[in-house]
Amino acid sequence: MMNALAQVAPWASTLCTVIALAVMLFCPAFILWLTKKVKFLGFIGAIALCYALGIVISVIPIPYDRKLTETVSSVFVAIAIPLILFGFDITSVRYLAKSTIISFALVIFSAMAVSFASFFVARAVGLENANVLSGMTTGLYTGGTPNLIAIGKAMLGADSQTVIATAQISDFFVGGVYFLLILTVIKPIYKKFLGERKSTNATSDKQDEHAENELDSAVENSGSAREYDYKSIPRDRKSLGKLIGVIALAIGCLGIGVGLEFAINGNIDGSLYIILSVSVLGIAFSFVKPIRRVKGSYQIGQYLILIFSLGLSMSIDISLLAKEILPTLAFFACSQVSVILLHLLLCKLFKIDAGTALITSTAGVYGPPFIAPVANSYGDRDLIAPGIICGTLGLAIGTLLGWGVGALLGVF
């Protein structure tokens, strides 16, 4: 089969590559449409469906340039990271209740502690890239999938596609099962083990109302509550001009990262300084109010993540994926269960109520998009705004934390 592909005329290979790139760019839009029309597909999620489609395409003997699809997807994810971070108002964290801040700090501690423990177990059993997987665990369970992707790209560069793909597929299976449990049987367990929130007096009620209004405003401005809601993006010329401006700024952040990568390494084969640059600059520019208030940057960034997911899975070697999927699945299954249980026990120790514990755990493990359904299932919509703020904070700091953990463990 490979010999037959090698004999394909150059024009046919070029045509297939152009078609493959078009699929990368436009199929995520069709997948998003399907997730809104078919409830079951909506539960699976757009990222998982993009990976599934990419894997199907990768096993079909089509002579497209897989190296090019990987390169293009890498460019898009590097632009996506600052776009996602631009809209986050980090100062909104001050309006979070003390118990929420403590609980989310315990989520971060749990993710890091489990990552360290998982590394030594994984290394003992001979799992490759144990330090990278541990770093990805820290990022993933601090703010969600974008962190996992960024850490994998930063630490492995051109060799990251199989590791990231296996990690995301593993997280899909493990995370999917736990999310189903959250929506069904987890609520009474948390309530019985941790108890409910205590009532407050009239003065604190007014303070709470002010804090909730500020949190709601921060969530609304960031757009993180509407992950794929592209209808919410203003269509007037002024708003579109601002959106194009922040996209250009994100590309500029990528350019700075590429320049730094080339200046330090003499080439751009790696991704470490590129990913760190776009992450740090994304956070830095979020302090600039006109940039932070631009509508649509979060949604555009999430769409680029979908393009990356599809393009990455189209470029992988399916034989390597099949070889690595089971040990990686076991690694993430054990890690996620350990992070959740450790956080639950620490919340009991610190007297955190069930609703706060559950929503901050969700913010860490899944990120902002999953907050609303969990809060609705729990029966307390007041948990939505603080949950989304925590999840977005995790997105902002998770990449740097995960890279730091992975780099430190790499010393061993």
Residue pairs with C-beta under 8 A, 6 or more apart in sequence:
1 61
4 61
5 61
5 63
8 63
12 63
13 63
13 64
13 65
16 62
16 63
16 64
17 64
17 65
17 68
17 69
19 64
20 57
20 62
20 64
20 65
20 69
20 314
21 68
21 69
21 72
23 57
23 310
23 314
24 69
24 72
24 73
24 307
24 310
24 311
24 314
25 307
27 50
27 53
27 310
28 46
28 50
28 303
28 306
28 307
28 310
29 303
31 46
31 49
31 50
31 53
31 306
32 46
32 228
32 306
34 41
34 49
35 41
35 42
35 44
35 45
35 46
35 49
35 228
36 42
41 49
44 176
45 172
46 228
46 306
47 145
47 168
47 172
47 305
47 306
47 309
48 172
48 176
50 306
50 309
50 310
50 313
51 165
51 168
51 169
51 172
51 309
51 310
51 312
51 313
52 313
53 310
53 313
54 309
54 310
54 311
54 312
54 313
54 314
54 316
55 313
55 316
55 318
55 321
57 313
57 314
58 66
58 313
58 314
58 315
58 316
58 318
59 318
64 314
66 314
66 315
67 315
69 311
69 314
69 315
70 161
70 311
70 312
70 315
72 311
73 307
73 308
73 309
73 310
73 311
73 312
73 315
74 153
74 271
74 308
75 254
76 304
76 307
76 308
76 311
77 149
77 150
77 153
77 304
77 305
77 308
78 153
78 254
78 257
78 271
78 274
78 275
78 278
79 247
79 250
79 251
79 253
79 254
79 278
79 301
79 304
80 146
80 250
80 300
80 301
80 302
80 304
80 305
80 308
81 146
81 150
81 275
81 278
81 279
81 282
81 301
81 399
82 249
82 250
82 253
82 254
82 278
82 279
82 281
82 282
82 285
82 301
83 246
83 247
83 250
83 282
83 297
83 298
83 300
83 301
83 304
84 146
84 282
84 297
84 298
84 301
84 302
84 305
84 395
85 279
85 282
85 283
85 285
85 286
85 395
85 396
86 246
86 249
86 250
86 282
86 285
86 286
86 291
86 292
86 294
86 297
86 298
87 221
87 222
87 223
87 224
87 286
87 292
87 294
87 297
87 298
88 222
88 224
88 283
88 286
88 292
88 392
88 393
88 395
88 396
89 218
89 221
89 222
89 286
89 292
90 283
90 286
90 287
90 393
90 396
92 214
92 215
92 218
92 389
93 101
93 389
93 393
95 210
95 211
95 214
95 215
95 218
95 389
96 104
96 211
96 215
96 386
96 389
96 390
97 208
97 211
97 356
97 386
99 352
99 353
99 356
100 356
100 360
100 386
100 390
102 350
102 352
103 343
103 347
103 350
103 352
103 356
103 357
103 360
103 361
104 360
104 363
104 364
104 390
104 393
104 394
106 343
106 346
106 347
106 350
106 352
106 360
107 141
107 142
107 339
107 343
107 360
107 361
107 363
107 364
107 390
107 394
108 142
108 364
108 394
108 397
108 401
109 346
110 141
110 338
110 339
110 340
110 342
110 343
110 346
110 364
111 137
111 138
111 140
111 141
111 142
111 339
111 364
112 138
112 401
112 405
113 342
114 137
114 141
114 335
114 338
114 339
114 342
115 134
115 135
115 137
115 138
115 335
115 402
115 405
115 409
116 134
116 405
116 409
117 338
118 130
118 133
118 134
118 137
118 331
118 334
118 335
118 338
119 130
119 131
119 133
119 134
119 409
119 412
121 334
122 130
122 133
122 134
122 331
123 130
123 412
125 327
127 133
127 327
127 328
127 331
128 324
129 156
129 163
130 409
131 155
131 406
131 407
131 409
131 410
131 412
132 151
132 152
132 155
132 156
132 163
132 406
132 410
133 163
133 167
133 328
133 331
133 332
134 405
134 406
134 409
135 151
135 155
135 402
135 403
135 404
135 405
135 406
135 407
135 409
136 147
136 148
136 151
136 152
136 167
136 402
136 406
137 331
137 332
137 335
137 339
137 402
138 151
138 398
138 401
138 402
138 405
138 406
139 147
139 148
139 150
139 151
139 398
139 399
139 401
139 402
139 403
140 147
140 148
140 167
140 171
140 332
140 365
140 398
140 402
141 335
141 336
141 339
141 364
141 365
142 364
142 394
142 397
142 398
142 401
142 402
143 363
143 364
143 367
143 391
143 392
143 393
143 394
143 395
143 396
143 397
143 398
144 365
144 366
144 367
144 368
144 369
144 391
144 394
144 395
144 398
145 168
145 171
145 305
145 367
146 305
146 367
146 395
146 399
147 394
147 395
147 398
147 399
147 402
148 164
148 167
148 168
148 171
148 402
149 164
149 168
149 305
149 308
150 275
150 279
150 399
150 402
151 275
151 399
151 402
151 403
151 406
152 160
152 163
152 164
152 167
153 160
153 164
153 271
153 274
153 275
154 271
154 272
154 274
154 275
154 276
154 399
154 403
155 272
155 403
155 406
155 407
155 410
156 163
156 164
156 271
157 269
157 270
157 271
157 272
158 269
158 270
158 271
160 271
161 312
161 315
161 316
162 316
162 317
162 320
162 321
162 324
163 324
163 328
164 312
165 312
165 313
165 316
165 321
166 321
166 324
166 325
166 328
166 329
167 328
167 332
168 309
169 321
169 325
169 329
170 325
170 328
170 329
170 331
170 332
170 333
171 332
171 336
173 329
174 329
174 332
174 333
174 336
175 336
175 365
175 366
178 336
178 340
178 365
179 366
179 370
182 358
182 362
182 374
182 377
183 373
183 374
183 377
186 358
187 354
187 358
187 377
187 378
187 379
190 344
190 354
190 355
190 357
190 358
191 354
193 344
193 348
193 354
194 344
194 347
194 348
194 352
194 353
194 354
194 357
195 353
195 354
196 353
196 354
196 355
197 353
197 355
197 356
198 353
200 208
212 382
212 385
215 385
215 386
215 389
216 385
218 385
218 389
219 225
219 384
219 385
219 388
219 389
221 292
221 293
222 292
222 298
222 388
222 392
223 232
223 295
223 296
223 297
223 298
223 299
224 298
224 368
224 369
224 388
224 391
224 392
225 368
225 371
225 372
225 384
225 388
226 232
226 298
226 299
227 298
227 299
227 302
227 368
227 369
228 299
228 302
228 303
229 299
230 296
230 299
230 303
232 295
232 296
232 299
233 239
233 243
233 295
233 296
233 299
234 240
234 295
234 296
239 294
239 295
239 296
242 290
242 294
242 295
243 294
243 295
243 296
243 297
243 300
245 294
246 291
246 294
246 297
247 297
247 300
249 285
249 291
250 278
250 282
250 297
250 301
253 277
253 278
253 281
253 282
253 285
254 274
254 277
254 278
256 277
256 281
257 273
257 274
257 275
257 276
257 277
257 278
257 281
258 268
258 274
260 273
260 274
260 277
261 267
261 268
261 270
261 271
261 272
261 273
261 274
262 268
264 273
265 273
268 274
272 403
275 399
275 403
276 399
276 400
276 403
279 399
279 400
280 400
282 396
283 396
285 291
285 292
286 292
286 396
336 365
339 364
339 365
340 361
340 365
343 357
343 361
343 364
344 357
344 361
347 356
347 357
355 378
355 380
355 383
356 383
356 386
358 374
358 378
358 383
359 371
359 374
359 375
359 378
359 383
359 386
359 387
359 390
360 386
360 387
360 390
362 370
362 371
362 374
362 387
362 391
363 371
363 387
363 388
363 390
363 391
363 394
364 390
364 391
364 394
366 391
367 391
367 392
367 394
367 395
368 387
368 388
368 391
368 392
368 395
370 391
371 383
371 384
371 387
371 388
371 391
372 384
372 388
374 383
374 387
375 381
375 382
375 383
375 384
375 387
